[in-house]
Amino acid sequence: MAACRFVFAVIFVFCFAIVSSEFFSSSKPEDQEQWERIVGGIKAPNGSAPYQVSLRLWGVWHFCGASLVTPRVILTAAHCVDRLAPKYFKAVVGTNQLLAGGTAYDIRKIVVHEDYDNYIIKNDIAILFTDVEMGFGRKVDAVELNDEPVQKGEELLLTGWGTTSYPGRVPNDLMQLELRSITYEECKEAHKSINPVFETQICALTKAGEGACHGDSGGPLVREGRQIGIVSWGIPCARGKPDVYTKVEAYMRWIEKTLYDDDMDHVRYIEDHRRHRTTNRH
C-alpha cells in the first residue's frame, strides 16, 4: 500500500522534470489519437484559466501546477516544493503551452504547511511568494479562493499538464477535465486500503465514474470560478478510484495568516478581489 502511494508521489513530484521534454511529436495520426485518449479531457481554450501556473525547474522543465492568488502569491501542493530551494525553479504564467509564450517569475520565498506529512500526505499545501509583482491582464489573473462547503455532485473543473501513466509524456497544451465532487465518506471508503483520507481533503471523479488520473500536482480544482482544491494524490490510472485534493476552505485561516505574516497587502488584495468579483453562484 505504501508502495502505491510512494509511486504516485514520485510520478507527480519528480518525474515531470524528467518527462517534460518528451512532448508528443509523432506525425502518425493513430499515435496522436492514442495520446489524446490517454490524457483525456479536452484542450483548455486560451485564456480560460488565467490563474493557471506552471512551476518549472530552472524555468524550463515543468514539474507541477499551481494557481495565482494575488499578483505576488501562488498556491500549490506542499509535496511539489518541499525541500526545494526557490533558486532552482520559476513560475510561468500567461500561456496554455509549455513550449511557447508566458512570462517567468523568480520565487522569493516558499512556505510549506508546518504540519505537512509526506507519508500520509496530509496538510499538502504551500504558498510561494514571487520576487516581483506579476503583470495581470486578460491571460493572467488571480482565482478567488472558496470559503464555502462543497456538496456532493457539484460540477468541478480541473486544469493541468499532467500525465496519466508512468513514465508518460506531458502534453504541450493545457488540458481541462470536468469532474463531480463526492462525499468525504465515499472517498474514505474508496481509499480505505490505500491511504487515509482526511476531512481537510476533497475528492472528485469524472462524470463517467472513473478515477480522474489526470491533472497536475499542485494545480487548481475550481467550482464556478472559485478554487476549491489543490491536486494532492491518487492512484495513477486506477479506474474507479477518486483523486484526492487539499480542501482550500479548510485552510483559509492558514492561508490568510501566512499572507499576513509576509505582507498585509496580500490579504487586502484577496479581500478586495472577493468583494468586487461577481459570480453566477446562487
C-alpha positions as CSV (number, residue, x, y, z in Angstrom):
1,M,0.0,0.0,0.0
2,A,2.8,2.4,0.9
3,A,4.5,1.5,-2.4
4,C,1.5,2.5,-4.4
5,R,1.3,5.8,-2.6
6,F,5.1,6.4,-3.0
7,V,5.0,5.7,-6.7
8,F,2.2,8.2,-7.2
9,A,4.3,10.8,-5.3
10,V,7.3,10.1,-7.4
11,I,5.4,10.4,-10.6
12,F,3.9,13.8,-9.7
13,V,6.8,15.3,-7.7
14,F,9.9,14.3,-9.5
15,C,9.0,12.8,-12.9
16,F,7.9,16.0,-14.6
17,A,11.4,17.2,-14.5
18,I,12.4,14.1,-16.5
19,V,9.5,13.6,-18.8
20,S,8.5,17.2,-19.6
21,S,10.9,17.3,-22.5
22,E,9.1,14.3,-24.1
23,F,6.2,16.1,-25.7
24,F,4.1,14.4,-28.3
25,S,5.8,14.9,-31.7
26,S,4.7,11.9,-33.7
27,S,3.4,12.5,-37.2
28,K,1.3,9.3,-37.1
29,P,-2.5,10.1,-36.7
30,E,-3.0,6.8,-34.8
31,D,-0.3,7.7,-32.3
32,Q,-1.8,11.1,-31.7
33,E,-5.3,9.6,-31.2
34,Q,-3.8,7.2,-28.6
35,W,-2.0,10.0,-26.8
36,E,-5.1,12.2,-26.6
37,R,-7.1,9.2,-25.4
38,I,-4.6,8.6,-22.6
39,V,-4.5,12.2,-21.4
40,G,-8.3,12.6,-21.7
41,G,-10.3,15.8,-21.2
42,I,-10.0,18.5,-23.8
43,K,-7.7,21.3,-24.6
44,A,-8.4,24.4,-22.4
45,P,-9.3,27.5,-24.5
46,N,-6.6,30.1,-24.4
47,G,-7.2,32.5,-21.6
48,S,-9.9,30.3,-20.0
49,A,-7.8,29.6,-16.9
50,P,-5.7,32.8,-16.4
51,Y,-4.9,31.7,-12.8
52,Q,-3.0,28.6,-14.0
53,V,0.7,28.5,-13.2
54,S,3.4,26.2,-14.5
55,L,6.2,25.6,-12.0
56,R,9.4,24.8,-13.9
57,L,12.9,23.7,-12.8
58,W,15.4,26.4,-13.9
59,G,12.4,28.0,-15.7
60,V,12.4,25.2,-18.3
61,W,11.1,21.8,-17.1
62,H,7.6,21.7,-15.9
63,F,7.1,19.7,-12.8
64,C,4.0,20.9,-11.0
65,G,0.9,23.1,-11.4
66,A,-0.2,26.0,-9.2
67,S,-2.6,28.9,-9.1
68,L,-2.4,32.7,-8.8
69,V,-3.9,34.1,-5.6
70,T,-2.6,37.7,-5.8
71,P,0.0,39.4,-8.1
72,R,2.7,38.2,-5.7
73,V,1.3,35.0,-4.3
74,I,1.0,31.5,-5.7
75,L,-0.8,28.5,-4.2
76,T,0.4,24.9,-4.7
77,A,0.8,21.5,-3.0
78,A,3.5,21.1,-0.3
79,H,4.8,17.9,-2.0
80,C,5.7,19.9,-5.1
81,V,8.1,22.2,-3.3
82,D,9.1,20.6,0.0
83,R,12.8,20.8,0.5
84,L,13.2,22.6,-2.9
85,A,15.1,25.9,-2.8
86,P,13.5,28.9,-4.6
87,K,16.6,29.5,-6.7
88,Y,16.0,26.2,-8.6
89,F,12.6,27.0,-10.2
90,K,10.4,29.7,-11.6
91,A,6.7,30.3,-12.0
92,V,5.5,30.7,-15.6
93,V,2.1,32.4,-16.2
94,G,0.1,33.7,-19.1
95,T,0.3,30.7,-21.5
96,N,-1.6,27.4,-22.2
97,Q,1.5,26.0,-23.9
98,L,4.6,24.7,-22.3
99,L,6.7,25.3,-25.4
100,A,5.7,28.8,-26.1
101,G,4.7,32.1,-24.5
102,G,4.2,33.1,-20.9
103,T,6.3,35.1,-18.5
104,A,8.7,33.5,-15.9
105,Y,9.0,34.9,-12.4
106,D,11.6,34.2,-9.7
107,I,10.4,32.8,-6.4
108,R,11.4,34.8,-3.3
109,K,10.1,32.6,-0.6
110,I,8.4,29.2,0.0
111,V,6.1,28.5,2.9
112,V,5.2,24.8,3.4
113,H,2.5,24.0,5.9
114,E,4.2,23.4,9.2
115,D,2.3,20.1,9.8
116,Y,2.8,18.7,6.3
117,D,3.2,14.9,6.5
118,N,4.7,13.4,3.3
119,Y,4.0,9.8,4.4
120,I,0.2,10.0,4.8
121,I,0.0,13.1,2.5
122,K,-1.7,15.4,5.0
123,N,-1.7,19.2,5.0
124,D,-0.4,19.1,1.5
125,I,-0.4,22.9,0.9
126,A,2.2,25.5,0.3
127,I,2.4,29.2,-0.7
128,L,5.0,30.8,-2.9
129,F,5.9,34.5,-3.0
130,T,7.3,35.9,-6.2
131,D,10.3,38.3,-6.3
132,V,8.3,41.0,-8.1
133,E,4.7,41.7,-8.8
134,M,3.3,39.7,-11.8
135,G,1.6,41.7,-14.5
136,F,-2.1,40.9,-14.6
137,G,-4.3,41.1,-17.7
138,R,-6.6,39.1,-19.9
139,K,-4.4,36.0,-19.7
140,V,-3.1,36.4,-16.2
141,D,-5.4,36.9,-13.2
142,A,-6.0,35.6,-9.7
143,V,-8.5,32.9,-8.8
144,E,-10.9,33.5,-6.0
145,L,-10.4,31.1,-3.1
146,N,-13.5,29.2,-2.0
147,D,-14.6,29.5,1.6
148,E,-17.9,27.6,1.3
149,P,-18.7,23.9,1.7
150,V,-18.9,21.8,-1.5
151,Q,-21.8,19.5,-1.8
152,K,-21.9,16.0,-3.4
153,G,-22.4,16.0,-7.2
154,E,-21.2,19.6,-7.9
155,E,-19.6,20.3,-11.2
156,L,-15.9,21.0,-11.0
157,L,-13.1,21.8,-13.4
158,L,-9.6,20.6,-13.3
159,T,-6.8,22.1,-15.4
160,G,-3.2,21.0,-15.9
161,W,-0.5,19.5,-18.0
162,G,-0.2,16.2,-16.1
163,T,0.4,12.7,-17.4
164,T,-1.8,9.7,-16.6
165,S,0.8,7.0,-16.9
166,Y,4.4,6.4,-15.9
167,P,6.8,7.3,-17.4
168,G,4.3,9.1,-19.6
169,R,4.6,12.3,-21.6
170,V,3.5,15.8,-20.7
171,P,1.2,17.4,-23.2
172,N,2.2,20.8,-24.6
173,D,-1.3,22.2,-24.3
174,L,-3.1,22.9,-21.1
175,M,-5.9,20.3,-20.6
176,Q,-9.2,20.6,-18.8
177,L,-11.4,17.9,-17.4
178,E,-14.9,18.1,-15.9
179,L,-15.4,16.3,-12.6
180,R,-18.0,15.7,-9.9
181,S,-17.5,16.0,-6.2
182,I,-18.2,13.1,-3.9
183,T,-18.6,12.9,-0.2
184,Y,-15.9,12.5,2.4
185,E,-17.4,9.2,3.5
186,E,-17.4,7.8,-0.1
187,C,-13.8,8.9,-0.7
188,K,-12.6,7.5,2.7
189,E,-14.3,4.1,1.8
190,A,-12.7,4.1,-1.7
191,H,-9.2,4.5,-0.3
192,K,-9.5,2.6,3.0
193,S,-6.9,0.0,2.0
194,I,-4.6,2.5,0.3
195,N,-4.2,5.7,2.4
196,P,-6.1,7.7,5.0
197,V,-8.4,10.4,3.7
198,F,-9.0,13.4,6.0
199,E,-11.8,16.0,6.4
200,T,-9.4,18.6,5.2
201,Q,-9.4,17.0,1.8
202,I,-12.0,16.8,-1.0
203,C,-12.4,14.1,-3.7
204,A,-13.7,14.0,-7.2
205,L,-14.4,11.6,-10.1
206,T,-15.1,12.0,-13.7
207,K,-18.7,12.1,-14.7
208,A,-18.3,8.6,-16.0
209,G,-17.4,7.5,-12.5
210,E,-13.8,6.7,-13.3
211,G,-10.7,8.0,-11.3
212,A,-9.6,11.2,-13.0
213,C,-6.0,10.1,-13.2
214,H,-5.3,13.5,-14.9
215,G,-4.0,16.8,-13.9
216,D,-1.0,18.3,-12.3
217,S,0.0,18.0,-8.7
218,G,-0.4,21.4,-7.1
219,G,-2.8,22.6,-9.7
220,P,-6.3,24.1,-9.2
221,L,-9.7,22.3,-8.9
222,V,-12.3,25.0,-9.5
223,R,-16.0,25.4,-9.0
224,E,-17.7,28.3,-10.8
225,G,-14.5,30.4,-10.8
226,R,-13.5,29.7,-7.2
227,Q,-10.7,27.3,-6.3
228,I,-11.9,24.6,-4.0
229,G,-9.0,22.2,-4.2
230,I,-5.3,21.6,-4.8
231,V,-4.3,18.4,-6.7
232,S,-2.7,16.2,-4.0
233,W,-2.7,12.5,-4.6
234,G,-4.5,9.5,-6.1
235,I,-3.8,6.1,-7.6
236,P,-2.3,6.6,-11.1
237,C,-4.6,5.3,-13.8
238,A,-6.7,3.3,-11.4
239,R,-10.3,3.5,-12.7
240,G,-13.0,3.9,-10.2
241,K,-10.7,5.5,-7.5
242,P,-11.3,9.2,-6.8
243,D,-8.5,11.7,-6.8
244,V,-7.8,13.5,-3.6
245,Y,-7.3,17.3,-3.3
246,T,-6.4,19.5,-0.5
247,K,-9.6,21.4,0.5
248,V,-9.0,25.1,0.2
249,E,-11.9,26.0,2.5
250,A,-10.2,24.1,5.4
251,Y,-7.0,26.1,5.1
252,M,-8.3,29.7,4.7
253,R,-7.1,30.7,8.1
254,W,-3.7,29.3,7.5
255,I,-3.5,31.0,4.1
256,E,-4.6,34.3,5.4
257,K,-2.1,34.1,8.3
258,T,0.7,33.1,6.0
259,L,0.0,36.0,3.7
260,Y,-0.4,38.5,6.6
261,D,2.9,37.4,8.1
262,D,4.6,38.3,4.8
263,D,2.8,41.5,3.9
264,M,-0.7,42.8,4.8
265,D,-1.2,43.9,1.2
266,H,-1.6,40.3,0.2
267,V,-4.7,39.9,2.5
268,R,-6.1,43.3,1.4
269,Y,-5.9,42.1,-2.3
270,I,-7.8,38.9,-1.5
271,E,-10.5,40.8,0.4
272,D,-10.9,43.4,-2.4
273,H,-10.9,40.7,-5.0
274,R,-13.6,38.8,-3.2
275,R,-15.7,41.9,-2.7
276,H,-15.6,43.0,-6.3
277,R,-15.8,39.7,-8.0
278,T,-19.2,38.7,-9.4
279,T,-20.2,35.0,-9.7
280,N,-23.1,33.1,-11.1
281,R,-23.4,31.1,-7.9
282,H,-26.8,31.1,-6.2
